[in-house]
Amino acid sequence: MKKIEAIIRKSKYSEVRDALHEVGVNFFSYWDVTGLGNEKEGHVYRGVSYSTSDIQRRYLSIVVNDDFEEITIDTILRVARTGDVGDGKIFVSDVKECYRIRTGQKGGDTLR
């Protein structure tokens, strides 16, 4: 099993969520997060300069069986990309075990 963590633009969340559902990834957790990134320029609105060093993003945490790793990553990359600085990052790590609390079942079948 793999844990895929993605930090994406909040504006792309709905598209990413829908695309993940289309490929069969139906469960994940998400949080609104603020971070610092490579975006250095500020914005000016009505003559007032605003710093954009604190960037609002959405953090997705997805655990999938090994056979869903590639399609999950490819879907996020395809849908979340705008081509501009600040599109986000994806991190992948191994998951040793998974348990379903309700039944005590363990292993990859708990993700179905």
DSSP file (Angstrom, degrees, kcal/mol; ACC not computed):
  #  RESIDUE AA STRUCTURE BP1 BP2  ACC     N-H-->O    O-->H-N    N-H-->O    O-->H-N    TCO  KAPPA ALPHA  PHI   PSI    X-CA   Y-CA   Z-CA
    1    1 A M              0   0    0      0, 0.0    94,-2.2     0, 0.0     2,-0.4   0.000 360.0 360.0 360.0 152.7    0.0    0.0    0.0
    2    2 A K  E     -AB  64  94A   0     62,-2.9    62,-2.4    92,-0.2     2,-0.6  -0.953 360.0-143.8-127.4 145.7    1.1    3.6   -0.6
    3    3 A K  E     -AB  63  93A   0     90,-3.2    90,-2.2    -2,-0.4     2,-0.6  -0.955  18.7-165.3-105.9 121.3    0.3    6.9    1.0
    4    4 A I  E     -AB  62  92A   0     58,-3.8    58,-2.7    -2,-0.6     2,-0.5  -0.937   3.8-171.5-110.6 120.0    0.0    9.7   -1.5
    5    5 A E  E     -AB  61  91A   0     86,-3.0    86,-3.3    -2,-0.6     2,-0.4  -0.953   6.7-176.3-113.2 126.4    0.1   13.2    0.0
    6    6 A A  E     -AB  60  90A   0     54,-2.1    54,-3.3    -2,-0.5     2,-0.6  -0.975  18.1-160.5-127.3 135.4   -0.6   16.0   -2.4
    7    7 A I  E     +AB  59  89A   0     82,-2.8    82,-1.3    -2,-0.4     2,-0.2  -0.967  31.4 165.0-111.9 115.9   -0.5   19.8   -1.8
    8    8 A I  E     -AB  58  88A   0     50,-2.7    50,-2.6    -2,-0.6    80,-0.2  -0.773  43.7 -80.2-128.4 168.5   -2.6   21.5   -4.6
    9    9 A R  E >   -A   57   0A   0     78,-0.6     3,-1.3    71,-0.3     4,-0.4  -0.467  36.1-131.2 -65.2 139.0   -4.2   24.8   -5.4
   10   10 A K  G >  S+     0   0    0     46,-0.6     3,-1.2     1,-0.3     4,-0.4   0.847 107.3  62.2 -60.9 -32.4   -7.5   25.2   -3.6
   11   11 A S  G 3  S+     0   0    0      1,-0.2    -1,-0.3     2,-0.1     4,-0.2   0.694 104.2  48.0 -68.1 -17.8   -9.0   26.3   -7.0
   12   12 A K  G <> S+     0   0    0     -3,-1.3     4,-2.4     1,-0.1    -1,-0.2   0.470  84.2  95.9 -98.7  -4.4   -8.2   22.9   -8.5
   13   13 A Y  H <> S+     0   0    0     -3,-1.2     4,-3.2    -4,-0.4     5,-0.2   0.910  81.9  48.9 -57.6 -49.6   -9.6   20.8   -5.6
   14   14 A S  H  > S+     0   0    0     -4,-0.4     4,-2.3     1,-0.2    -1,-0.2   0.898 113.4  47.7 -60.1 -41.6  -13.1   20.1   -7.1
   15   15 A E  H  > S+     0   0    0     -4,-0.2     4,-2.3     2,-0.2    -1,-0.2   0.916 114.0  46.6 -64.8 -43.2  -11.6   19.0  -10.4
   16   16 A V  H  X S+     0   0    0     -4,-2.4     4,-2.6     2,-0.2     5,-0.2   0.933 112.0  51.0 -64.9 -46.2   -9.0   16.7   -8.7
   17   17 A R  H  X S+     0   0    0     -4,-3.2     4,-2.1     1,-0.2    -2,-0.2   0.933 112.7  45.5 -56.1 -49.1  -11.7   15.2   -6.5
   18   18 A D  H  X S+     0   0    0     -4,-2.3     4,-1.9    -5,-0.2    -1,-0.2   0.893 113.0  50.0 -63.8 -40.4  -14.0   14.4   -9.4
   19   19 A A  H  X S+     0   0    0     -4,-2.3     4,-1.3     2,-0.2    -1,-0.2   0.887 109.3  51.6 -66.9 -38.6  -11.1   13.0  -11.5
   20   20 A L  H  <>S+     0   0    0     -4,-2.6     5,-2.7     1,-0.2     4,-0.4   0.909 109.0  50.9 -64.1 -41.5  -10.0   10.8   -8.6
   21   21 A H  H ><5S+     0   0    0     -4,-2.1     3,-1.1     1,-0.2    -1,-0.2   0.895 105.8  56.7 -61.2 -39.3  -13.6    9.4   -8.2
   22   22 A E  H 3<5S+     0   0    0     -4,-1.9    -1,-0.2     1,-0.3    -2,-0.2   0.822 108.6  46.0 -62.7 -32.2  -13.7    8.7  -12.0
   23   23 A V  T 3<5S-     0   0    0     -4,-1.3    -1,-0.3    -3,-0.3    -2,-0.2   0.410 127.2 -95.9 -93.8   2.7  -10.6    6.5  -11.7
   24   24 A G  T < 5S+     0   0    0     -3,-1.1     2,-1.0    -4,-0.4    -3,-0.2   0.573  82.7 130.0  99.9   9.8  -11.8    4.6   -8.6
   25   25 A V      < +     0   0    0     -5,-2.7    -1,-0.2    -6,-0.2    -2,-0.1  -0.835  23.3 159.6 -95.9 100.5  -10.2    6.5   -5.8
   26   26 A N        +     0   0    0     -2,-1.0     2,-0.4     1,-0.1    -1,-0.2   0.490  49.8  54.5-106.7  -5.6  -13.3    7.1   -3.6
   27   27 A F        +     0   0    0     36,-0.1    36,-0.3    84,-0.1     2,-0.3  -0.990  57.2 127.2-135.2 129.6  -11.9    7.8   -0.2
   28   28 A F        -     0   0    0     -2,-0.4     2,-0.3    34,-0.1    34,-0.2  -0.958  42.9-121.4-164.1 164.8   -9.3   10.3    1.0
   29   29 A S  E     -C   61   0A   0     32,-2.3    32,-2.8    -2,-0.3     2,-0.3  -0.784  26.4-171.9-108.4 155.2   -8.9   13.0    3.7
   30   30 A Y  E     -C   60   0A   0     -2,-0.3     2,-0.3    30,-0.2    30,-0.2  -0.994   7.9-170.5-148.0 154.8   -8.1   16.7    3.0
   31   31 A W  E     -C   59   0A   0     28,-2.0    28,-3.2    -2,-0.3     2,-0.5  -0.975  29.0-117.6-138.3 150.3   -7.2   19.8    4.9
   32   32 A D  E     +C   58   0A   0     -2,-0.3     2,-0.3    26,-0.2    26,-0.2  -0.815  45.8 178.2 -84.5 129.7   -6.9   23.5    4.1
   33   33 A V  E     -C   57   0A   0     24,-2.6    24,-2.9    -2,-0.5     2,-0.4  -0.885  26.1-145.0-132.4 160.6   -3.3   24.5    4.8
   34   34 A T  E     +C   56   0A   0     -2,-0.3     2,-0.3    22,-0.2    22,-0.2  -0.990  30.8 158.1-124.5 136.5   -1.1   27.5    4.5
   35   35 A G  E     -C   55   0A   0     20,-2.0    20,-3.2    -2,-0.4     2,-0.4  -0.885  39.0-106.3-147.1 178.1    2.5   27.2    3.5
   36   36 A L  E     +C   54   0A   0     -2,-0.3     2,-0.2    18,-0.2    18,-0.1  -0.900  44.6 156.6-109.6 140.8    5.6   29.0    2.1
   37   37 A G        -     0   0    0     16,-0.5    48,-0.0    -2,-0.4     0, 0.0  -0.629  56.5 -69.2-143.2-158.7    6.7   28.2   -1.4
   38   38 A N  S    S+     0   0    0     -2,-0.2     2,-0.6     2,-0.0    47,-0.1   0.535  89.7 109.8 -83.2  -7.6    8.7   29.6   -4.3
   39   39 A E        +     0   0    0      1,-0.2    -2,-0.3    13,-0.1    13,-0.0  -0.594  36.3 162.6 -70.6 115.1    6.1   32.2   -5.1
   40   40 A K        +     0   0    0     -2,-0.6    12,-0.2     2,-0.1    -1,-0.2   0.658  36.5  95.3-109.8 -21.3    7.9   35.4   -4.2
   41   41 A E        -     0   0    0     11,-0.1    11,-0.2    10,-0.1     2,-0.2  -0.416  60.9-141.3 -79.8 150.0    6.0   38.2   -6.0
   42   42 A G        -     0   0    0      9,-0.1     2,-0.4    -2,-0.1     9,-0.2  -0.495  13.1-123.0 -98.0 173.1    3.2   40.2   -4.3
   43   43 A H  E     -D   50   0B   0      7,-2.4     7,-3.9    -2,-0.2     2,-0.5  -0.898  12.2-144.2-117.6 148.6    0.0   41.4   -5.7
   44   44 A V  E     +D   49   0B   0     -2,-0.4     2,-0.4     5,-0.2     5,-0.2  -0.958  17.4 179.2-114.5 127.2   -1.3   45.0   -5.8
   45   45 A Y  E >  S-D   48   0B   0      3,-2.7     3,-1.7    -2,-0.5    -2,-0.0  -0.978  73.4 -18.4-130.0 118.3   -5.0   45.7   -5.4
   46   46 A R  T 3  S-     0   0    0     -2,-0.4    -1,-0.1     1,-0.3     3,-0.1   0.879 128.9 -51.0  53.0  42.7   -6.3   49.3   -5.5
   47   47 A G  T 3  S+     0   0    0      1,-0.2     2,-0.5     0, 0.0    -1,-0.3   0.440 115.2 114.0  81.2  -0.4   -2.8   50.6   -4.9
   48   48 A V  E <   -D   45   0B   0     -3,-1.7    -3,-2.7     2,-0.0     2,-0.4  -0.909  60.9-136.6-108.2 129.6   -2.1   48.4   -1.8
   49   49 A S  E     -D   44   0B   0     -2,-0.5     2,-0.4    -5,-0.2    -5,-0.2  -0.701  18.6-164.4 -86.9 131.0    0.6   45.7   -2.0
   50   50 A Y  E     -D   43   0B   0     -7,-3.9    -7,-2.4    -2,-0.4     2,-0.3  -0.941  17.9-125.4-116.2 137.2   -0.3   42.3   -0.5
   51   51 A S        -     0   0    0     -2,-0.4     3,-0.2    -9,-0.2    -9,-0.1  -0.581  17.7-172.2 -78.4 138.8    2.2   39.6    0.3
   52   52 A T        +     0   0    0     -2,-0.3    -1,-0.1   -11,-0.2   -11,-0.1   0.062  56.3 108.9-114.9  22.8    1.6   36.2   -1.2
   53   53 A S  S    S+     0   0    0    -13,-0.1     2,-0.8     1,-0.1   -16,-0.5   0.815  70.9  65.5 -70.3 -27.5    4.4   34.5    0.7
   54   54 A D  E    S- C   0  36A   0     -3,-0.2     2,-0.5   -18,-0.1   -18,-0.2  -0.866  82.3-161.8 -93.9 112.6    1.8   32.7    2.7
   55   55 A I  E     - C   0  35A   0    -20,-3.2   -20,-2.0    -2,-0.8     2,-0.5  -0.836  13.4-137.7-107.0 126.8    0.0   30.5    0.2
   56   56 A Q  E     + C   0  34A   0     -2,-0.5   -46,-0.6   -22,-0.2     2,-0.3  -0.690  38.7 157.3 -80.4 126.2   -3.4   28.9    0.7
   57   57 A R  E     -AC   9  33A   0    -24,-2.9   -24,-2.6    -2,-0.5     2,-0.4  -0.863  40.3-116.8-140.3 172.4   -3.5   25.3   -0.5
   58   58 A R  E     -AC   8  32A   0    -50,-2.6   -50,-2.7    -2,-0.3     2,-0.5  -0.971  22.9-149.5-116.7 134.3   -5.4   22.0    0.0
   59   59 A Y  E     -AC   7  31A   0    -28,-3.2   -28,-2.0    -2,-0.4     2,-0.4  -0.910  11.3-163.3-107.3 121.2   -3.6   19.0    1.4
   60   60 A L  E     -AC   6  30A   0    -54,-3.3   -54,-2.1    -2,-0.5     2,-0.5  -0.879   6.6-165.9-106.8 136.5   -4.8   15.6    0.3
   61   61 A S  E     +AC   5  29A   0    -32,-2.8   -32,-2.3    -2,-0.4     2,-0.4  -0.973  16.5 173.7-122.1 114.6   -4.0   12.3    2.1
   62   62 A I  E     -A    4   0A   0    -58,-2.7   -58,-3.8    -2,-0.5     2,-0.5  -0.980  17.3-164.4-128.2 127.1   -4.8    9.2    0.0
   63   63 A V  E     +A    3   0A   0     -2,-0.4     2,-0.3   -36,-0.3   -60,-0.2  -0.962  22.5 167.2-111.8 125.6   -3.9    5.6    0.9
   64   64 A V  E     -A    2   0A   0    -62,-2.4   -62,-2.9    -2,-0.5     2,-0.1  -0.913  39.9 -98.6-133.4 157.8   -4.2    3.2   -2.1
   65   65 A N    >   -     0   0    0     -2,-0.3     3,-2.4   -64,-0.2     4,-0.5  -0.393  49.0-101.2 -67.7 157.2   -3.2   -0.3   -2.9
   66   66 A D  G >  S+     0   0    0      1,-0.3     3,-1.2     2,-0.2     4,-0.5   0.814 121.1  60.7 -53.2 -35.5    0.0   -0.6   -4.9
   67   67 A D  G 3  S+     0   0    0      1,-0.2     4,-0.3     2,-0.1    -1,-0.3   0.627 105.0  49.2 -72.3 -10.8   -1.9   -1.1   -8.2
   68   68 A F  G <> S+     0   0    0     -3,-2.4     4,-2.0     2,-0.1    -1,-0.2   0.450  86.3  90.7-101.1  -3.4   -3.6    2.3   -7.8
   69   69 A E  H <> S+     0   0    0     -3,-1.2     4,-2.4    -4,-0.5     5,-0.2   0.952  88.4  42.6 -58.7 -54.1   -0.4    4.3   -7.1
   70   70 A E  H  > S+     0   0    0     -4,-0.5     4,-2.9     1,-0.2     5,-0.2   0.915 115.4  47.5 -64.0 -45.1    0.4    5.2  -10.7
   71   71 A I  H  > S+     0   0    0     -4,-0.3     4,-2.0     1,-0.2    -1,-0.2   0.860 112.1  51.4 -66.9 -33.8   -3.1    6.1  -11.8
   72   72 A T  H  X S+     0   0    0     -4,-2.0     4,-2.1     2,-0.2    -2,-0.2   0.947 113.9  42.7 -66.4 -48.1   -3.7    8.2   -8.7
   73   73 A I  H  X S+     0   0    0     -4,-2.4     4,-2.8    -5,-0.2     5,-0.2   0.930 114.3  50.8 -63.5 -46.5   -0.5   10.2   -9.2
   74   74 A D  H  X S+     0   0    0     -4,-2.9     4,-2.4    -5,-0.2    -1,-0.2   0.883 109.8  51.1 -59.7 -39.3   -1.1   10.6  -12.9
   75   75 A T  H  X S+     0   0    0     -4,-2.0     4,-2.4    -5,-0.2     5,-0.3   0.931 111.8  45.8 -65.1 -46.0   -4.6   11.9  -12.3
   76   76 A I  H  X S+     0   0    0     -4,-2.1     4,-2.7     1,-0.2     5,-0.3   0.935 114.1  48.9 -62.8 -46.0   -3.4   14.5   -9.8
   77   77 A L  H  X S+     0   0    0     -4,-2.8     4,-0.9     1,-0.2    -2,-0.2   0.919 114.7  45.1 -59.5 -44.1   -0.6   15.6  -12.0
   78   78 A R  H  < S+     0   0    0     -4,-2.4    -1,-0.2    -5,-0.2    -2,-0.2   0.911 122.0  34.4 -67.7 -43.7   -2.8   15.9  -15.1
   79   79 A V  H  < S+     0   0    0     -4,-2.4    -2,-0.2    -5,-0.2    -3,-0.2   0.846 117.7  48.3 -86.4 -35.1   -5.7   17.7  -13.4
   80   80 A A  H  < S+     0   0    0     -4,-2.7     2,-0.3    -5,-0.3   -71,-0.3   0.634  86.5 106.3 -82.6 -13.2   -3.9   19.9  -10.8
   81   81 A R     <  +     0   0    0     -4,-0.9   -73,-0.0    -5,-0.3    -4,-0.0  -0.495  27.5 160.1 -75.4 128.9   -1.3   21.3  -13.3
   82   82 A T        -     0   0    0     -2,-0.3    -1,-0.2     2,-0.3     3,-0.1   0.534  53.8-120.9-111.0 -19.8   -1.7   24.9  -14.4
   83   83 A G  S    S+     0   0    0      1,-0.4     2,-0.2     0, 0.0    -2,-0.1   0.371  76.7 113.0  92.7  -3.7    1.9   25.3  -15.5
   84   84 A D  S >  S-     0   0    0      1,-0.1     3,-0.9     2,-0.0    -1,-0.4  -0.638  80.8 -87.7 -99.3 158.3    2.5   28.2  -13.1
   85   85 A V  T 3  S+     0   0    0      1,-0.2    -1,-0.1    -2,-0.2   -48,-0.0  -0.397 112.2  42.0 -57.9 136.7    4.7   28.4  -10.1
   86   86 A G  T 3   +     0   0    0      2,-0.1    -1,-0.2    -2,-0.1     3,-0.1   0.572  64.7 131.8 101.2  11.2    2.7   27.2   -7.1
   87   87 A D    <   -     0   0    0     -3,-0.9   -78,-0.6     1,-0.2     2,-0.2   0.792  65.2-125.3 -67.2 -26.4    1.0   24.2   -8.6
   88   88 A G  E     -B    8   0A   0    -80,-0.2     2,-0.3   -82,-0.0    -1,-0.2  -0.729  17.6 -83.5 121.7-167.1    2.0   22.0   -5.6
   89   89 A K  E     -B    7   0A   0    -82,-1.3   -82,-2.8    -2,-0.2     2,-0.4  -0.945  18.0-146.3-142.0 157.8    3.8   18.8   -4.7
   90   90 A I  E     -B    6   0A   0     -2,-0.3     2,-0.4   -84,-0.2   -84,-0.2  -0.999  13.7-169.0-127.8 133.5    3.1   15.1   -4.4
   91   91 A F  E     -B    5   0A   0    -86,-3.3   -86,-3.0    -2,-0.4     2,-0.4  -0.964   3.0-163.1-121.5 139.3    4.8   12.9   -1.8
   92   92 A V  E     +B    4   0A   0     -2,-0.4     2,-0.3   -88,-0.2   -88,-0.2  -0.982  13.9 166.6-126.1 132.5    4.6    9.0   -1.8
   93   93 A S  E     -B    3   0A   0    -90,-2.2   -90,-3.2    -2,-0.4     2,-0.2  -0.957  36.5-100.6-140.0 160.1    5.5    6.7    1.1
   94   94 A D  E     -B    2   0A   0     -2,-0.3     2,-0.5   -92,-0.2   -92,-0.2  -0.531  24.8-146.9 -79.5 145.2    5.0    3.1    2.0
   95   95 A V        -     0   0    0    -94,-2.2     3,-0.1    -2,-0.2    -1,-0.0  -0.970   3.6-161.0-112.3 122.1    2.2    2.0    4.3
   96   96 A K        -     0   0    0     -2,-0.5     2,-0.3     1,-0.2    -1,-0.1   0.914  67.7 -12.4 -70.3 -44.3    3.1   -1.0    6.4
   97   97 A E        -     0   0    0     10,-0.1     2,-0.4     2,-0.0    -1,-0.2  -0.989  53.1-152.7-157.2 158.3   -0.4   -2.0    7.4
   98   98 A C        -     0   0    0     -2,-0.3     9,-2.2    -3,-0.1     2,-0.4  -0.999  11.1-165.2-138.0 138.7   -4.0   -0.9    7.4
   99   99 A Y  B     -E  106   0C   0     -2,-0.4     2,-0.7     7,-0.2     7,-0.2  -0.965  18.9-137.7-125.9 140.8   -6.9   -1.9    9.8
  100  100 A R     >  -     0   0    0      5,-3.1     4,-2.8    -2,-0.4     5,-0.3  -0.886  17.0-154.8 -93.4 116.6  -10.6   -1.4    9.5
  101  101 A I  T  4 S+     0   0    0     -2,-0.7    -1,-0.2     1,-0.2     0, 0.0   0.886  86.9  57.4 -62.2 -42.2  -11.7   -0.3   13.0
  102  102 A R  T  4 S+     0   0    0      1,-0.2    -1,-0.2    -3,-0.1    -2,-0.0   0.882 125.9  16.1 -58.4 -42.1  -15.3   -1.6   12.7
  103  103 A T  T  4 S-     0   0    0     -3,-0.3    -2,-0.2     2,-0.1    -1,-0.2   0.612  94.1-122.6-110.0 -15.9  -14.3   -5.2   11.9
  104  104 A G     <  +     0   0    0     -4,-2.8    -3,-0.2     1,-0.3    -2,-0.1   0.442  59.3 152.2  81.8  -0.2  -10.7   -5.5   12.9
  105  105 A Q        -     0   0    0     -5,-0.3    -5,-3.1    -6,-0.1     2,-0.3  -0.284  25.9-162.4 -61.2 146.7   -9.9   -6.6    9.4
  106  106 A K  B     +E   99   0C   0     -7,-0.2     3,-0.3    -3,-0.1    -7,-0.2  -0.917  36.2  43.5-132.1 161.6   -6.4   -5.8    8.2
  107  107 A G  S >  S-     0   0    0     -9,-2.2     3,-1.7    -2,-0.3     4,-0.2  -0.444  99.9 -41.3 103.5-176.0   -4.6   -5.5    4.8
  108  108 A G  G >  S+     0   0    0      1,-0.3     3,-1.6     2,-0.2    -1,-0.2   0.719 121.8  70.9 -63.4 -25.1   -5.3   -4.1    1.4
  109  109 A D  G >  S+     0   0    0     -3,-0.3     3,-1.5     1,-0.3    -1,-0.3   0.714  83.6  72.4 -66.8 -18.1   -8.9   -5.2    1.3
  110  110 A T  G <  S+     0   0    0     -3,-1.7    -1,-0.3     1,-0.3    -2,-0.2   0.685  88.2  63.1 -68.8 -15.8   -9.7   -2.6    4.0
  111  111 A L  G <         0   0    0     -3,-1.6    -1,-0.3     1,-0.2    -2,-0.2   0.485 360.0 360.0 -86.8  -2.7   -9.3    0.1    1.3
  112  112 A R    <         0   0    0     -3,-1.5    -1,-0.2    -4,-0.1    -2,-0.2   0.429 360.0 360.0 -96.9 360.0  -12.2   -1.2   -0.7
